[in-house]
Amino acid sequence: MMNIVKVLVTFTVLSVTLQLAFVAGTNYTVGAPGGWDLNTNYTKWVSTITFYPGDNLIFSYATTHDVWEVKESDYQTCTKGSAIKQYTGGNNVIALTEAGSRYFYCSITGHCGQGMKLQVSVVTKDSSSPPSPPSGNSPPSPPKNDAAALNGIGTRLAIALVLGEMLMFFV
């Protein structure tokens, strides 16, 4: 009888943990593997990822850079206007809490103009269906690569398995 209770408790904990692993957001290191620098093509990097509410952007950079969240107009023109929020220190986590567009750039003179800027579009799970094909003779778009998201899921699954093993040891 004790073994049945042990199996049921373990199964319940693993089930809940796995559900949380897929509900929790994913962490994306901006510009990975290079990070937030002048060498990364952020337009190309962001084009391979679909962002959802609950995901996080991780900006890792040398302290010779910074991260400003700005309005779209300042982003488009690289105008150093009033930032929505300023980040410094070389390692910042920015939560994507709701659907919509967010705009970031490095405010160091000349960096934004050299491409150190990022626009992120956050979509809800039900609005992420692929867009209709373009008209005309345009070549098809390359498939999306969600490898970065799989890395986050793998980490959460590993944690779930470790928790399950720990529970079996103590029950």
Beta strands, then each sheet from edge to edge (+ up, - down):
strand 1: 27-29
strand 2: 56-60
strand 3: 67-70
strand 4: 85-87
strand 5: 91-95
strand 6: 100-105
strand 7: 117-122
sheet 1: 1+ 2+ 5-
sheet 2: 4+ 3- 6+ 7-
end
